[in-house]
Amino acid sequence: MWTIIMILLASTVIAMLEIPTLRKKRQYKDFVVFCCLLLLGTILSIAQSLRMKLPNPLDLITFVFQPVSEFILGLLQ
């Protein structure tokens, strides 16, 4: 429970430091991207602290490029 509170506290501090600067400079696109990435990072950090099984991005890359690799190896043999 304490880890979740600390993650939320850290995210809040980061947001309080960055958001006023982005709004002051009228960087609304950067503001939206920042908020989305901060929210995604916060959610993934909380999920990891709860020991949830998170997918590995390398599995997706392997799934996509494995047929391409086999095709190229078939051409070279």
N, CA, C, O and CB atoms as a CASP TS submission, in Angstrom:
PFRMAT TS
TARGET T0000
AUTHOR 0000-0000-0000
METHOD Language model
MODEL 1
PARENT N/A
ATOM      1  N   MET     1       0.810  -1.190   0.000  1.00  0.00           N
ATOM      2  CA  MET     1       0.000   0.000   0.000  1.00  0.00           C
ATOM      3  C   MET     1       0.856   1.258   0.000  1.00  0.00           C
ATOM      4  O   MET     1       0.529   2.249  -0.653  1.00  0.00           O
ATOM      5  CB  MET     1      -0.923  -0.004   1.187  1.00  0.00           C
ATOM      6  N   TRP     2       1.957   1.203   0.743  1.00  0.00           N
ATOM      7  CA  TRP     2       2.827   2.375   0.803  1.00  0.00           C
ATOM      8  C   TRP     2       3.484   2.664  -0.536  1.00  0.00           C
ATOM      9  O   TRP     2       3.732   3.822  -0.871  1.00  0.00           O
ATOM     10  CB  TRP     2       3.890   2.184   1.865  1.00  0.00           C
ATOM     11  N   THR     3       3.767   1.619  -1.301  1.00  0.00           N
ATOM     12  CA  THR     3       4.397   1.852  -2.597  1.00  0.00           C
ATOM     13  C   THR     3       3.447   2.583  -3.540  1.00  0.00           C
ATOM     14  O   THR     3       3.873   3.446  -4.307  1.00  0.00           O
ATOM     15  CB  THR     3       4.844   0.525  -3.222  1.00  0.00           C
ATOM     16  N   ILE     4       2.176   2.244  -3.486  1.00  0.00           N
ATOM     17  CA  ILE     4       1.195   2.921  -4.340  1.00  0.00           C
ATOM     18  C   ILE     4       1.082   4.390  -3.948  1.00  0.00           C
ATOM     19  O   ILE     4       1.017   5.273  -4.804  1.00  0.00           O
ATOM     20  CB  ILE     4      -0.186   2.230  -4.242  1.00  0.00           C
ATOM     21  N   ILE     5       1.059   4.634  -2.643  1.00  0.00           N
ATOM     22  CA  ILE     5       0.988   6.021  -2.170  1.00  0.00           C
ATOM     23  C   ILE     5       2.217   6.803  -2.606  1.00  0.00           C
ATOM     24  O   ILE     5       2.103   7.958  -3.015  1.00  0.00           O
ATOM     25  CB  ILE     5       0.851   6.065  -0.638  1.00  0.00           C
ATOM     26  N   MET     6       3.381   6.191  -2.524  1.00  0.00           N
ATOM     27  CA  MET     6       4.614   6.875  -2.933  1.00  0.00           C
ATOM     28  C   MET     6       4.642   7.130  -4.444  1.00  0.00           C
ATOM     29  O   MET     6       5.113   8.179  -4.884  1.00  0.00           O
ATOM     30  CB  MET     6       5.842   6.046  -2.520  1.00  0.00           C
ATOM     31  N   ILE     7       4.146   6.187  -5.232  1.00  0.00           N
ATOM     32  CA  ILE     7       4.081   6.373  -6.686  1.00  0.00           C
ATOM     33  C   ILE     7       3.147   7.518  -7.024  1.00  0.00           C
ATOM     34  O   ILE     7       3.477   8.367  -7.852  1.00  0.00           O
ATOM     35  CB  ILE     7       3.616   5.080  -7.388  1.00  0.00           C
ATOM     36  N   LEU     8       1.983   7.549  -6.390  1.00  0.00           N
ATOM     37  CA  LEU     8       1.037   8.640  -6.633  1.00  0.00           C
ATOM     38  C   LEU     8       1.600   9.985  -6.172  1.00  0.00           C
ATOM     39  O   LEU     8       1.388  11.006  -6.827  1.00  0.00           O
ATOM     40  CB  LEU     8      -0.288   8.358  -5.921  1.00  0.00           C
ATOM     41  N   LEU     9       2.307   9.986  -5.061  1.00  0.00           N
ATOM     42  CA  LEU     9       2.922  11.213  -4.564  1.00  0.00           C
ATOM     43  C   LEU     9       4.001  11.710  -5.527  1.00  0.00           C
ATOM     44  O   LEU     9       4.078  12.905  -5.811  1.00  0.00           O
ATOM     45  CB  LEU     9       3.520  10.985  -3.168  1.00  0.00           C
ATOM     46  N   ALA    10       4.828  10.800  -6.024  1.00  0.00           N
ATOM     47  CA  ALA    10       5.875  11.188  -6.978  1.00  0.00           C
ATOM     48  C   ALA    10       5.266  11.714  -8.274  1.00  0.00           C
ATOM     49  O   ALA    10       5.747  12.699  -8.834  1.00  0.00           O
ATOM     50  CB  ALA    10       6.799   9.996  -7.279  1.00  0.00           C
ATOM     51  N   SER    11       4.217  11.064  -8.744  1.00  0.00           N
ATOM     52  CA  SER    11       3.555  11.528  -9.967  1.00  0.00           C
ATOM     53  C   SER    11       2.937  12.906  -9.773  1.00  0.00           C
ATOM     54  O   SER    11       2.978  13.744 -10.674  1.00  0.00           O
ATOM     55  CB  SER    11       2.480  10.532 -10.403  1.00  0.00           C
ATOM     56  N   THR    12       2.370  13.137  -8.609  1.00  0.00           N
ATOM     57  CA  THR    12       1.775  14.439  -8.317  1.00  0.00           C
ATOM     58  C   THR    12       2.840  15.530  -8.267  1.00  0.00           C
ATOM     59  O   THR    12       2.627  16.628  -8.780  1.00  0.00           O
ATOM     60  CB  THR    12       1.009  14.390  -6.992  1.00  0.00           C
ATOM     61  N   VAL    13       3.968  15.238  -7.660  1.00  0.00           N
ATOM     62  CA  VAL    13       5.054  16.223  -7.584  1.00  0.00           C
ATOM     63  C   VAL    13       5.583  16.533  -8.984  1.00  0.00           C
ATOM     64  O   VAL    13       5.820  17.694  -9.316  1.00  0.00           O
ATOM     65  CB  VAL    13       6.203  15.706  -6.677  1.00  0.00           C
ATOM     66  N   ILE    14       5.766  15.516  -9.788  1.00  0.00           N
ATOM     67  CA  ILE    14       6.237  15.731 -11.167  1.00  0.00           C
ATOM     68  C   ILE    14       5.247  16.581 -11.938  1.00  0.00           C
ATOM     69  O   ILE    14       5.638  17.501 -12.656  1.00  0.00           O
ATOM     70  CB  ILE    14       6.453  14.388 -11.889  1.00  0.00           C
ATOM     71  N   ALA    15       3.967  16.275 -11.793  1.00  0.00           N
ATOM     72  CA  ALA    15       2.936  17.041 -12.494  1.00  0.00           C
ATOM     73  C   ALA    15       2.913  18.492 -12.016  1.00  0.00           C
ATOM     74  O   ALA    15       2.774  19.409 -12.826  1.00  0.00           O
ATOM     75  CB  ALA    15       1.557  16.396 -12.288  1.00  0.00           C
ATOM     76  N   MET    16       3.047  18.703 -10.711  1.00  0.00           N
ATOM     77  CA  MET    16       3.025  20.062 -10.183  1.00  0.00           C
ATOM     78  C   MET    16       4.226  20.883 -10.639  1.00  0.00           C
ATOM     79  O   MET    16       4.140  22.108 -10.731  1.00  0.00           O
ATOM     80  CB  MET    16       2.976  20.027  -8.676  1.00  0.00           C
ATOM     81  N   LEU    17       5.338  20.222 -10.923  1.00  0.00           N
ATOM     82  CA  LEU    17       6.522  20.931 -11.404  1.00  0.00           C
ATOM     83  C   LEU    17       6.443  21.246 -12.893  1.00  0.00           C
ATOM     84  O   LEU    17       6.913  22.299 -13.326  1.00  0.00           O
ATOM     85  CB  LEU    17       7.765  20.113 -11.122  1.00  0.00           C
ATOM     86  N   GLU    18       5.864  20.364 -13.671  1.00  0.00           N
ATOM     87  CA  GLU    18       5.900  20.502 -15.125  1.00  0.00           C
ATOM     88  C   GLU    18       4.680  21.189 -15.732  1.00  0.00           C
ATOM     89  O   GLU    18       4.819  21.970 -16.673  1.00  0.00           O
ATOM     90  CB  GLU    18       6.048  19.163 -15.735  1.00  0.00           C
ATOM     91  N   ILE    19       3.511  20.914 -15.220  1.00  0.00           N
ATOM     92  CA  ILE    19       2.285  21.423 -15.843  1.00  0.00           C
ATOM     93  C   ILE    19       2.197  22.948 -15.870  1.00  0.00           C
ATOM     94  O   ILE    19       1.818  23.504 -16.902  1.00  0.00           O
ATOM     95  CB  ILE    19       1.091  20.875 -15.118  1.00  0.00           C
ATOM     96  N   PRO    20       2.530  23.649 -14.786  1.00  0.00           N
ATOM     97  CA  PRO    20       2.446  25.117 -14.881  1.00  0.00           C
ATOM     98  C   PRO    20       3.354  25.711 -15.959  1.00  0.00           C
ATOM     99  O   PRO    20       2.987  26.688 -16.612  1.00  0.00           O
ATOM    100  CB  PRO    20       2.795  25.733 -13.546  1.00  0.00           C
ATOM    101  N   THR    21       4.521  25.133 -16.142  1.00  0.00           N
ATOM    102  CA  THR    21       5.437  25.621 -17.171  1.00  0.00           C
ATOM    103  C   THR    21       4.867  25.403 -18.560  1.00  0.00           C
ATOM    104  O   THR    21       4.949  26.285 -19.415  1.00  0.00           O
ATOM    105  CB  THR    21       6.792  24.933 -17.050  1.00  0.00           C
ATOM    106  N   LEU    22       4.293  24.238 -18.786  1.00  0.00           N
ATOM    107  CA  LEU    22       3.713  23.946 -20.096  1.00  0.00           C
ATOM    108  C   LEU    22       2.508  24.845 -20.388  1.00  0.00           C
ATOM    109  O   LEU    22       2.339  25.309 -21.515  1.00  0.00           O
ATOM    110  CB  LEU    22       3.298  22.474 -20.174  1.00  0.00           C
ATOM    111  N   ARG    23       1.695  25.085 -19.401  1.00  0.00           N
ATOM    112  CA  ARG    23       0.521  25.945 -19.610  1.00  0.00           C
ATOM    113  C   ARG    23       0.936  27.400 -19.791  1.00  0.00           C
ATOM    114  O   ARG    23       0.330  28.126 -20.578  1.00  0.00           O
ATOM    115  CB  ARG    23      -0.457  25.822 -18.428  1.00  0.00           C
ATOM    116  N   LYS    24       1.960  27.824 -19.070  1.00  0.00           N
ATOM    117  CA  LYS    24       2.436  29.206 -19.167  1.00  0.00           C
ATOM    118  C   LYS    24       3.004  29.502 -20.545  1.00  0.00           C
ATOM    119  O   LYS    24       2.816  30.594 -21.081  1.00  0.00           O
ATOM    120  CB  LYS    24       3.493  29.481 -18.101  1.00  0.00           C
ATOM    121  N   LYS    25       3.701  28.523 -21.118  1.00  0.00           N
ATOM    122  CA  LYS    25       4.283  28.679 -22.454  1.00  0.00           C
ATOM    123  C   LYS    25       3.288  28.333 -23.555  1.00  0.00           C
ATOM    124  O   LYS    25       3.631  28.396 -24.736  1.00  0.00           O
ATOM    125  CB  LYS    25       5.521  27.808 -22.592  1.00  0.00           C
ATOM    126  N   ARG    26       2.052  27.966 -23.184  1.00  0.00           N
ATOM    127  CA  ARG    26       0.987  27.609 -24.123  1.00  0.00           C
ATOM    128  C   ARG    26       1.369  26.448 -25.035  1.00  0.00           C
ATOM    129  O   ARG    26       1.068  26.457 -26.229  1.00  0.00           O
ATOM    130  CB  ARG    26       0.621  28.810 -24.963  1.00  0.00           C
ATOM    131  N   GLN    27       2.020  25.474 -24.473  1.00  0.00           N
ATOM    132  CA  GLN    27       2.419  24.279 -25.213  1.00  0.00           C
ATOM    133  C   GLN    27       1.385  23.182 -24.942  1.00  0.00           C
ATOM    134  O   GLN    27       1.633  22.240 -24.189  1.00  0.00           O
ATOM    135  CB  GLN    27       3.866  23.810 -24.805  1.00  0.00           C
ATOM    136  N   TYR    28       0.229  23.333 -25.574  1.00  0.00           N
ATOM    137  CA  TYR    28      -0.893  22.457 -25.275  1.00  0.00           C
ATOM    138  C   TYR    28      -0.691  21.042 -25.809  1.00  0.00           C
ATOM    139  O   TYR    28      -1.127  20.080 -25.178  1.00  0.00           O
ATOM    140  CB  TYR    28      -2.161  23.039 -25.844  1.00  0.00           C
ATOM    141  N   LYS    29      -0.042  20.901 -26.953  1.00  0.00           N
ATOM    142  CA  LYS    29       0.218  19.552 -27.469  1.00  0.00           C
ATOM    143  C   LYS    29       1.196  18.818 -26.548  1.00  0.00           C
ATOM    144  O   LYS    29       1.007  17.639 -26.247  1.00  0.00           O
ATOM    145  CB  LYS    29       0.781  19.617 -28.917  1.00  0.00           C
ATOM    146  N   ASP    30       2.228  19.513 -26.110  1.00  0.00           N
ATOM    147  CA  ASP    30       3.175  18.910 -25.179  1.00  0.00           C
ATOM    148  C   ASP    30       2.498  18.572 -23.852  1.00  0.00           C
ATOM    149  O   ASP    30       2.820  17.566 -23.219  1.00  0.00           O
ATOM    150  CB  ASP    30       4.363  19.848 -24.944  1.00  0.00           C
ATOM    151  N   PHE    31       1.566  19.413 -23.443  1.00  0.00           N
ATOM    152  CA  PHE    31       0.806  19.180 -22.215  1.00  0.00           C
ATOM    153  C   PHE    31       0.013  17.883 -22.302  1.00  0.00           C
ATOM    154  O   PHE    31       0.012  17.091 -21.360  1.00  0.00           O
ATOM    155  CB  PHE    31      -0.136  20.356 -21.937  1.00  0.00           C
ATOM    156  N   VAL    32      -0.656  17.662 -23.416  1.00  0.00           N
ATOM    157  CA  VAL    32      -1.459  16.450 -23.598  1.00  0.00           C
ATOM    158  C   VAL    32      -0.567  15.210 -23.630  1.00  0.00           C
ATOM    159  O   VAL    32      -0.879  14.201 -22.997  1.00  0.00           O
ATOM    160  CB  VAL    32      -2.288  16.542 -24.894  1.00  0.00           C
ATOM    161  N   VAL    33       0.538  15.286 -24.364  1.00  0.00           N
ATOM    162  CA  VAL    33       1.466  14.150 -24.437  1.00  0.00           C
ATOM    163  C   VAL    33       2.060  13.867 -23.063  1.00  0.00           C
ATOM    164  O   VAL    33       2.157  12.711 -22.654  1.00  0.00           O
ATOM    165  CB  VAL    33       2.593  14.425 -25.461  1.00  0.00           C
ATOM    166  N   PHE    34       2.458  14.919 -22.348  1.00  0.00           N
ATOM    167  CA  PHE    34       3.022  14.754 -21.005  1.00  0.00           C
ATOM    168  C   PHE    34       2.030  14.073 -20.078  1.00  0.00           C
ATOM    169  O   PHE    34       2.389  13.146 -19.352  1.00  0.00           O
ATOM    170  CB  PHE    34       3.435  16.108 -20.425  1.00  0.00           C
ATOM    171  N   CYS    35       0.790  14.526 -20.100  1.00  0.00           N
ATOM    172  CA  CYS    35      -0.229  13.938 -19.220  1.00  0.00           C
ATOM    173  C   CYS    35      -0.484  12.471 -19.564  1.00  0.00           C
ATOM    174  O   CYS    35      -0.622  11.639 -18.668  1.00  0.00           O
ATOM    175  CB  CYS    35      -1.541  14.731 -19.319  1.00  0.00           C
ATOM    176  N   CYS    36      -0.546  12.155 -20.851  1.00  0.00           N
ATOM    177  CA  CYS    36      -0.764  10.761 -21.264  1.00  0.00           C
ATOM    178  C   CYS    36       0.387   9.862 -20.828  1.00  0.00           C
ATOM    179  O   CYS    36       0.159   8.772 -20.305  1.00  0.00           O
ATOM    180  CB  CYS    36      -0.940  10.677 -22.783  1.00  0.00           C
ATOM    181  N   LEU    37       1.613  10.309 -21.039  1.00  0.00           N
ATOM    182  CA  LEU    37       2.770   9.496 -20.661  1.00  0.00           C
ATOM    183  C   LEU    37       2.906   9.366 -19.148  1.00  0.00           C
ATOM    184  O   LEU    37       3.264   8.301 -18.645  1.00  0.00           O
ATOM    185  CB  LEU    37       4.043  10.095 -21.240  1.00  0.00           C
ATOM    186  N   LEU    38       2.624  10.442 -18.422  1.00  0.00           N
ATOM    187  CA  LEU    38       2.685  10.369 -16.961  1.00  0.00           C
ATOM    188  C   LEU    38       1.617   9.421 -16.436  1.00  0.00           C
ATOM    189  O   LEU    38       1.880   8.636 -15.524  1.00  0.00           O
ATOM    190  CB  LEU    38       2.513  11.769 -16.336  1.00  0.00           C
ATOM    191  N   LEU    39       0.423   9.485 -16.996  1.00  0.00           N
ATOM    192  CA  LEU    39      -0.648   8.589 -16.575  1.00  0.00           C
ATOM    193  C   LEU    39      -0.304   7.138 -16.889  1.00  0.00           C
ATOM    194  O   LEU    39      -0.503   6.258 -16.052  1.00  0.00           O
ATOM    195  CB  LEU    39      -1.964   8.977 -17.253  1.00  0.00           C
ATOM    196  N   LEU    40       0.213   6.883 -18.090  1.00  0.00           N
ATOM    197  CA  LEU    40       0.601   5.527 -18.466  1.00  0.00           C
ATOM    198  C   LEU    40       1.706   4.998 -17.549  1.00  0.00           C
ATOM    199  O   LEU    40       1.643   3.857 -17.091  1.00  0.00           O
ATOM    200  CB  LEU    40       1.065   5.492 -19.930  1.00  0.00           C
ATOM    201  N   GLY    41       2.705   5.820 -17.286  1.00  0.00           N
ATOM    202  CA  GLY    41       3.790   5.408 -16.398  1.00  0.00           C
ATOM    203  C   GLY    41       3.315   5.136 -14.987  1.00  0.00           C
ATOM    204  O   GLY    41       3.767   4.191 -14.340  1.00  0.00           O
ATOM    205  N   THR    42       2.398   5.970 -14.512  1.00  0.00           N
ATOM    206  CA  THR    42       1.855   5.777 -13.169  1.00  0.00           C
ATOM    207  C   THR    42       1.066   4.474 -13.088  1.00  0.00           C
ATOM    208  O   THR    42       1.215   3.714 -12.131  1.00  0.00           O
ATOM    209  CB  THR    42       0.962   6.963 -12.775  1.00  0.00           C
ATOM    210  N   ILE    43       0.234   4.217 -14.081  1.00  0.00           N
ATOM    211  CA  ILE    43      -0.570   2.989 -14.086  1.00  0.00           C
ATOM    212  C   ILE    43       0.320   1.757 -14.156  1.00  0.00           C
ATOM    213  O   ILE    43       0.092   0.785 -13.436  1.00  0.00           O
ATOM    214  CB  ILE    43      -1.556   2.993 -15.266  1.00  0.00           C
ATOM    215  N   LEU    44       1.333   1.790 -15.020  1.00  0.00           N
ATOM    216  CA  LEU    44       2.229   0.634 -15.127  1.00  0.00           C
ATOM    217  C   LEU    44       3.041   0.428 -13.852  1.00  0.00           C
ATOM    218  O   LEU    44       3.291  -0.711 -13.456  1.00  0.00           O
ATOM    219  CB  LEU    44       3.173   0.806 -16.316  1.00  0.00           C
ATOM    220  N   SER    45       3.450   1.508 -13.210  1.00  0.00           N
ATOM    221  CA  SER    45       4.201   1.389 -11.954  1.00  0.00           C
ATOM    222  C   SER    45       3.339   0.799 -10.851  1.00  0.00           C
ATOM    223  O   SER    45       3.801  -0.041 -10.078  1.00  0.00           O
ATOM    224  CB  SER    45       4.739   2.754 -11.519  1.00  0.00           C
ATOM    225  N   ILE    46       2.094   1.234 -10.774  1.00  0.00           N
ATOM    226  CA  ILE    46       1.189   0.681  -9.764  1.00  0.00           C
ATOM    227  C   ILE    46       0.916  -0.797 -10.048  1.00  0.00           C
ATOM    228  O   ILE    46       0.892  -1.613  -9.126  1.00  0.00           O
ATOM    229  CB  ILE    46      -0.139   1.476  -9.729  1.00  0.00           C
ATOM    230  N   ALA    47       0.712  -1.139 -11.310  1.00  0.00           N
ATOM    231  CA  ALA    47       0.474  -2.540 -11.668  1.00  0.00           C
ATOM    232  C   ALA    47       1.678  -3.407 -11.314  1.00  0.00           C
ATOM    233  O   ALA    47       1.522  -4.529 -10.831  1.00  0.00           O
ATOM    234  CB  ALA    47       0.159  -2.664 -13.166  1.00  0.00           C
ATOM    235  N   GLN    48       2.875  -2.886 -11.554  1.00  0.00           N
ATOM    236  CA  GLN    48       4.072  -3.654 -11.229  1.00  0.00           C
ATOM    237  C   GLN    48       4.229  -3.789  -9.712  1.00  0.00           C
ATOM    238  O   GLN    48       4.656  -4.836  -9.225  1.00  0.00           O
ATOM    239  CB  GLN    48       5.319  -2.990 -11.841  1.00  0.00           C
ATOM    240  N   SER    49       3.890  -2.746  -8.971  1.00  0.00           N
ATOM    241  CA  SER    49       3.999  -2.845  -7.513  1.00  0.00           C
ATOM    242  C   SER    49       2.989  -3.820  -6.933  1.00  0.00           C
ATOM    243  O   SER    49       3.210  -4.376  -5.857  1.00  0.00           O
ATOM    244  CB  SER    49       3.813  -1.479  -6.879  1.00  0.00           C
ATOM    245  N   LEU    50       1.881  -4.030  -7.637  1.00  0.00           N
ATOM    246  CA  LEU    50       0.887  -5.017  -7.208  1.00  0.00           C
ATOM    247  C   LEU    50       1.214  -6.424  -7.707  1.00  0.00           C
ATOM    248  O   LEU    50       0.432  -7.355  -7.516  1.00  0.00           O
ATOM    249  CB  LEU    50      -0.495  -4.609  -7.697  1.00  0.00           C
ATOM    250  N   ARG    51       2.367  -6.571  -8.344  1.00  0.00           N
ATOM    251  CA  ARG    51       2.857  -7.846  -8.871  1.00  0.00           C
ATOM    252  C   ARG    51       1.922  -8.452  -9.914  1.00  0.00           C
ATOM    253  O   ARG    51       1.733  -9.667  -9.971  1.00  0.00           O
ATOM    254  CB  ARG    51       3.053  -8.827  -7.739  1.00  0.00           C
ATOM    255  N   MET    52       1.343  -7.581 -10.735  1.00  0.00           N
ATOM    256  CA  MET    52       0.514  -8.049 -11.838  1.00  0.00           C
ATOM    257  C   MET    52       1.424  -8.481 -12.980  1.00  0.00           C
ATOM    258  O   MET    52       2.522  -7.948 -13.137  1.00  0.00           O
ATOM    259  CB  MET    52      -0.482  -6.945 -12.304  1.00  0.00           C
ATOM    260  N   LYS    53       0.978  -9.427 -13.764  1.00  0.00           N
ATOM    261  CA  LYS    53       1.767  -9.891 -14.902  1.00  0.00           C
ATOM    262  C   LYS    53       1.608  -8.877 -16.036  1.00  0.00           C
ATOM    263  O   LYS    53       0.515  -8.695 -16.571  1.00  0.00           O
ATOM    264  CB  LYS    53       1.323 -11.329 -15.358  1.00  0.00           C
ATOM    265  N   LEU    54       2.705  -8.227 -16.389  1.00  0.00           N
ATOM    266  CA  LEU    54       2.704  -7.242 -17.456  1.00  0.00           C
ATOM    267  C   LEU    54       3.316  -7.863 -18.710  1.00  0.00           C
ATOM    268  O   LEU    54       4.277  -8.626 -18.614  1.00  0.00           O
ATOM    269  CB  LEU    54       3.479  -5.965 -17.032  1.00  0.00           C
ATOM    270  N   PRO    55       2.773  -7.547 -19.876  1.00  0.00           N
ATOM    271  CA  PRO    55       3.328  -8.123 -21.103  1.00  0.00           C
ATOM    272  C   PRO    55       4.710  -7.553 -21.405  1.00  0.00           C
ATOM    273  O   PRO    55       5.006  -6.396 -21.106  1.00  0.00           O
ATOM    274  CB  PRO    55       2.387  -7.867 -22.284  1.00  0.00           C
ATOM    275  N   ASN    56       5.535  -8.387 -21.998  1.00  0.00           N
ATOM    276  CA  ASN    56       6.879  -7.989 -22.377  1.00  0.00           C
ATOM    277  C   ASN    56       6.836  -7.443 -23.806  1.00  0.00           C
ATOM    278  O   ASN    56       6.375  -8.147 -24.704  1.00  0.00           O
ATOM    279  CB  ASN    56       7.876  -9.185 -22.256  1.00  0.00           C
ATOM    280  N   PRO    57       7.300  -6.212 -24.048  1.00  0.00           N
ATOM    281  CA  PRO    57       7.271  -5.661 -25.408  1.00  0.00           C
ATOM    282  C   PRO    57       8.111  -6.477 -26.397  1.00  0.00           C
ATOM    283  O   PRO    57       7.836  -6.468 -27.597  1.00  0.00           O
ATOM    284  CB  PRO    57       7.764  -4.224 -25.391  1.00  0.00           C
ATOM    285  N   LEU    58       9.113  -7.166 -25.910  1.00  0.00           N
ATOM    286  CA  LEU    58       9.964  -7.965 -26.789  1.00  0.00           C
ATOM    287  C   LEU    58       9.193  -9.120 -27.412  1.00  0.00           C
ATOM    288  O   LEU    58       9.507  -9.539 -28.526  1.00  0.00           O
ATOM    289  CB  LEU    58      11.166  -8.498 -26.020  1.00  0.00           C
ATOM    290  N   ASP    59       8.192  -9.640 -26.714  1.00  0.00           N
ATOM    291  CA  ASP    59       7.364 -10.711 -27.275  1.00  0.00           C
ATOM    292  C   ASP    59       6.619 -10.237 -28.519  1.00  0.00           C
ATOM    293  O   ASP    59       6.513 -10.985 -29.491  1.00  0.00           O
ATOM    294  CB  ASP    59       6.367 -11.219 -26.227  1.00  0.00           C
ATOM    295  N   LEU    60       6.107  -9.024 -28.507  1.00  0.00           N
ATOM    296  CA  LEU    60       5.416  -8.464 -29.668  1.00  0.00           C
ATOM    297  C   LEU    60       6.381  -8.283 -30.838  1.00  0.00           C
ATOM    298  O   LEU    60       6.045  -8.602 -31.979  1.00  0.00           O
ATOM    299  CB  LEU    60       4.762  -7.122 -29.308  1.00  0.00           C
ATOM    300  N   ILE    61       7.571  -7.773 -30.557  1.00  0.00           N
ATOM    301  CA  ILE    61       8.562  -7.576 -31.613  1.00  0.00           C
ATOM    302  C   ILE    61       8.945  -8.918 -32.228  1.00  0.00           C
ATOM    303  O   ILE    61       9.065  -9.027 -33.448  1.00  0.00           O
ATOM    304  CB  ILE    61       9.815  -6.859 -31.062  1.00  0.00           C
ATOM    305  N   THR    62       9.135  -9.931 -31.402  1.00  0.00           N
ATOM    306  CA  THR    62       9.473 -11.262 -31.898  1.00  0.00           C
ATOM    307  C   THR    62       8.339 -11.828 -32.743  1.00  0.00           C
ATOM    308  O   THR    62       8.590 -12.430 -33.787  1.00  0.00           O
ATOM    309  CB  THR    62       9.786 -12.207 -30.733  1.00  0.00           C
ATOM    310  N   PHE    63       7.109 -11.646 -32.314  1.00  0.00           N
ATOM    311  CA  PHE    63       5.951 -12.128 -33.048  1.00  0.00           C
ATOM    312  C   PHE    63       5.858 -11.489 -34.430  1.00  0.00           C
ATOM    313  O   PHE    63       5.504 -12.158 -35.401  1.00  0.00           O
ATOM    314  CB  PHE    63       4.681 -11.855 -32.261  1.00  0.00           C
ATOM    315  N   VAL    64       6.171 -10.210 -34.523  1.00  0.00           N
ATOM    316  CA  VAL    64       6.065  -9.484 -35.791  1.00  0.00           C
ATOM    317  C   VAL    64       7.202  -9.858 -36.736  1.00  0.00           C
ATOM    318  O   VAL    64       6.973 -10.089 -37.923  1.00  0.00           O
ATOM    319  CB  VAL    64       6.066  -7.971 -35.542  1.00  0.00           C
ATOM    320  N   PHE    65       8.423  -9.917 -36.215  1.00  0.00           N
ATOM    321  CA  PHE    65       9.571 -10.088 -37.093  1.00  0.00           C
ATOM    322  C   PHE    65      10.010 -11.532 -37.307  1.00  0.00           C
ATOM    323  O   PHE    65      10.870 -11.773 -38.155  1.00  0.00           O
ATOM    324  CB  PHE    65      10.703  -9.322 -36.554  1.00  0.00           C
ATOM    325  N   GLN    66       9.470 -12.491 -36.589  1.00  0.00           N
ATOM    326  CA  GLN    66       9.845 -13.892 -36.782  1.00  0.00           C
ATOM    327  C   GLN    66       9.520 -14.381 -38.188  1.00  0.00           C
ATOM    328  O   GLN    66      10.378 -15.024 -38.793  1.00  0.00           O
ATOM    329  CB  GLN    66       9.140 -14.767 -35.760  1.00  0.00           C
ATOM    330  N   PRO    67       8.330 -14.119 -38.755  1.00  0.00           N
ATOM    331  CA  PRO    67       8.069 -14.570 -40.132  1.00  0.00           C
ATOM    332  C   PRO    67       8.988 -13.894 -41.154  1.00  0.00           C
ATOM    333  O   PRO    67       9.393 -14.520 -42.134  1.00  0.00           O
ATOM    334  CB  PRO    67       6.613 -14.299 -40.501  1.00  0.00           C
ATOM    335  N   VAL    68       9.308 -12.646 -40.933  1.00  0.00           N
ATOM    336  CA  VAL    68      10.216 -11.942 -41.849  1.00  0.00           C
ATOM    337  C   VAL    68      11.592 -12.585 -41.806  1.00  0.00           C
ATOM    338  O   VAL    68      12.221 -12.784 -42.845  1.00  0.00           O
ATOM    339  CB  VAL    68      10.314 -10.438 -41.489  1.00  0.00           C
ATOM    340  N   SER    69      12.061 -12.912 -40.604  1.00  0.00           N
ATOM    341  CA  SER    69      13.361 -13.545 -40.451  1.00  0.00           C
ATOM    342  C   SER    69      13.389 -14.912 -41.139  1.00  0.00           C
ATOM    343  O   SER    69      14.352 -15.245 -41.830  1.00  0.00           O
ATOM    344  CB  SER    69      13.708 -13.689 -38.966  1.00  0.00           C
ATOM    345  N   GLU    70      12.336 -15.695 -40.947  1.00  0.00           N
ATOM    346  CA  GLU    70      12.282 -17.013 -41.578  1.00  0.00           C
ATOM    347  C   GLU    70      12.234 -16.904 -43.107  1.00  0.00           C
ATOM    348  O   GLU    70      12.826 -17.723 -43.809  1.00  0.00           O
ATOM    349  CB  GLU    70      11.064 -17.790 -41.069  1.00  0.00           C
ATOM    350  N   PHE    71      11.533 -15.902 -43.612  1.00  0.00           N
ATOM    351  CA  PHE    71      11.450 -15.687 -45.065  1.00  0.00           C
ATOM    352  C   PHE    71      12.823 -15.349 -45.636  1.00  0.00           C
ATOM    353  O   PHE    71      13.228 -15.897 -46.662  1.00  0.00           O
ATOM    354  CB  PHE    71      10.446 -14.559 -45.393  1.00  0.00           C
ATOM    355  N   ILE    72      13.531 -14.452 -44.974  1.00  0.00           N
ATOM    356  CA  ILE    72      14.863 -14.045 -45.465  1.00  0.00           C
ATOM    357  C   ILE    72      15.834 -15.221 -45.366  1.00  0.00           C
ATOM    358  O   ILE    72      16.635 -15.428 -46.278  1.00  0.00           O
ATOM    359  CB  ILE    72      15.407 -12.823 -44.655  1.00  0.00           C
ATOM    360  N   LEU    73      15.782 -15.985 -44.294  1.00  0.00           N
ATOM    361  CA  LEU    73      16.660 -17.150 -44.173  1.00  0.00           C
ATOM    362  C   LEU    73      16.332 -18.194 -45.237  1.00  0.00           C
ATOM    363  O   LEU    73      17.235 -18.860 -45.744  1.00  0.00           O
ATOM    364  CB  LEU    73      16.539 -17.769 -42.771  1.00  0.00           C
ATOM    365  N   GLY    74      15.061 -18.345 -45.582  1.00  0.00           N
ATOM    366  CA  GLY    74      14.666 -19.273 -46.655  1.00  0.00           C
ATOM    367  C   GLY    74      15.209 -18.837 -48.011  1.00  0.00           C
ATOM    368  O   GLY    74      15.586 -19.676 -48.829  1.00  0.00           O
ATOM    369  N   LEU    75      15.251 -17.525 -48.250  1.00  0.00           N
ATOM    370  CA  LEU    75      15.803 -17.019 -49.508  1.00  0.00           C
ATOM    371  C   LEU    75      17.314 -17.209 -49.592  1.00  0.00           C
ATOM    372  O   LEU    75      17.849 -17.452 -50.673  1.00  0.00           O
ATOM    373  CB  LEU    75      15.463 -15.547 -49.670  1.00  0.00           C
ATOM    374  N   LEU    76      17.987 -17.103 -48.487  1.00  0.00           N
ATOM    375  CA  LEU    76      19.449 -17.188 -48.492  1.00  0.00           C
ATOM    376  C   LEU    76      19.967 -18.623 -48.515  1.00  0.00           C
ATOM    377  O   LEU    76      21.144 -18.832 -48.810  1.00  0.00           O
ATOM    378  CB  LEU    76      20.003 -16.479 -47.285  1.00  0.00           C
ATOM    379  N   GLN    77      19.148 -19.602 -48.221  1.00  0.00           N
ATOM    380  CA  GLN    77      19.643 -20.988 -48.212  1.00  0.00           C
ATOM    381  C   GLN    77      19.481 -21.667 -49.538  1.00  0.00           C
ATOM    382  O   GLN    77      19.851 -22.832 -49.685  1.00  0.00           O
ATOM    383  CB  GLN    77      18.936 -21.791 -47.164  1.00  0.00           C
TER
END
